[in-house]
Amino acid sequence: NAFGVEEDGSIVGMLRMKDLQQTPRDQWASTTVREAMQALDEEAMTVRSDEEAVDAIMQMARHNLGRLLVTDHSGEIIGILSHTDIQRLLRVRAGLDV
């Protein structure tokens, strides 16, 4: 599970459950989202909903990411695309000979 993090209308990072789990329990109450999140360049961690899946795969590989934030034409976050999502798509296409 992951959530996109925005600040002043710009995407500044992604907060993953893994990030939270790595925070020592005694620091949970004082740790901010910015301290726990994975900070990345917006261009590296986002993919537009109208881009090809192969472009998303290449982007994940290039930046060593397991998921990307999906944005609409206006830059709003509308979802998250993971390796698992892409694997599911490829299995469906292979089964349908698409």
C-alpha positions as CSV (number, residue, x, y, z in Angstrom):
1,N,0.0,0.0,0.0
2,A,1.2,3.5,-0.8
3,F,-0.1,7.0,-0.9
4,G,0.9,10.0,-3.0
5,V,2.1,13.0,-1.0
6,E,1.4,16.5,-2.3
7,E,2.6,19.9,-1.0
8,D,1.4,23.2,-2.3
9,G,-0.2,21.4,-5.3
10,S,2.9,19.5,-6.3
11,I,3.7,15.8,-5.8
12,V,6.7,15.6,-3.5
13,G,6.8,11.9,-2.6
14,M,5.1,8.6,-1.9
15,L,4.4,7.2,1.5
16,R,4.6,3.4,1.6
17,M,3.6,1.0,4.4
18,K,7.2,-0.2,4.2
19,D,8.4,3.3,5.1
20,L,6.1,3.5,8.1
21,Q,7.1,0.0,9.3
22,Q,10.7,1.1,9.3
23,T,10.0,3.9,11.7
24,P,10.7,2.8,15.3
25,R,7.5,2.4,17.2
26,D,8.5,4.9,19.9
27,Q,8.9,7.6,17.2
28,W,5.5,7.1,15.5
29,A,3.9,10.0,17.3
30,S,6.6,12.5,16.4
31,T,7.5,11.4,12.8
32,T,6.1,13.6,10.1
33,V,4.9,12.3,6.7
34,R,7.8,14.1,5.0
35,E,10.3,12.3,7.3
36,A,8.8,8.9,6.6
37,M,8.0,9.2,2.9
38,Q,10.1,8.3,-0.1
39,A,11.0,11.6,-1.7
40,L,11.4,11.5,-5.4
41,D,11.2,13.8,-8.4
42,E,7.6,14.1,-9.6
43,E,8.6,13.1,-13.1
44,A,10.3,10.0,-11.8
45,M,7.4,8.7,-9.8
46,T,4.4,9.6,-11.9
47,V,2.9,8.3,-15.1
48,R,-0.1,9.8,-17.0
49,S,-3.1,7.6,-17.4
50,D,-2.9,7.8,-21.2
51,E,0.7,6.5,-21.4
52,E,1.5,3.0,-22.6
53,A,2.1,0.3,-20.0
54,V,5.5,-0.5,-21.5
55,D,6.6,3.1,-20.8
56,A,5.5,2.7,-17.2
57,I,7.6,-0.5,-16.9
58,M,10.6,1.2,-18.3
59,Q,10.2,4.1,-15.9
60,M,9.9,1.8,-12.9
61,A,13.1,0.0,-14.0
62,R,15.0,3.2,-14.7
63,H,14.2,4.6,-11.2
64,N,14.1,1.3,-9.3
65,L,10.5,1.8,-8.3
66,G,7.9,-0.8,-7.5
67,R,5.0,1.5,-8.2
68,L,4.1,4.8,-9.9
69,L,1.5,7.4,-9.1
70,V,-1.0,7.7,-12.0
71,T,-2.1,11.2,-12.8
72,D,-4.7,12.6,-15.1
73,H,-4.3,15.3,-17.8
74,S,-4.3,18.0,-15.2
75,G,-1.7,16.4,-12.9
76,E,-4.1,15.2,-10.2
77,I,-3.3,11.8,-8.7
78,I,-6.0,9.3,-9.7
79,G,-4.3,6.0,-8.7
80,I,-1.3,3.9,-8.3
81,L,0.2,1.4,-10.8
82,S,2.3,-1.4,-9.4
83,H,4.4,-4.2,-10.9
84,T,1.6,-6.6,-9.9
85,D,-0.9,-4.5,-11.9
86,I,1.3,-4.8,-15.0
87,Q,1.9,-8.5,-14.5
88,R,-1.8,-9.0,-14.3
89,L,-2.3,-7.1,-17.5
90,L,0.3,-9.1,-19.3
91,R,-1.2,-12.4,-18.1
92,V,-4.6,-11.3,-19.4
93,R,-3.2,-10.2,-22.7
94,A,-1.2,-13.5,-23.1
95,G,-4.4,-15.5,-22.3
96,L,-6.4,-13.6,-24.9
97,D,-3.5,-13.6,-27.5
98,V,-3.8,-9.8,-27.6
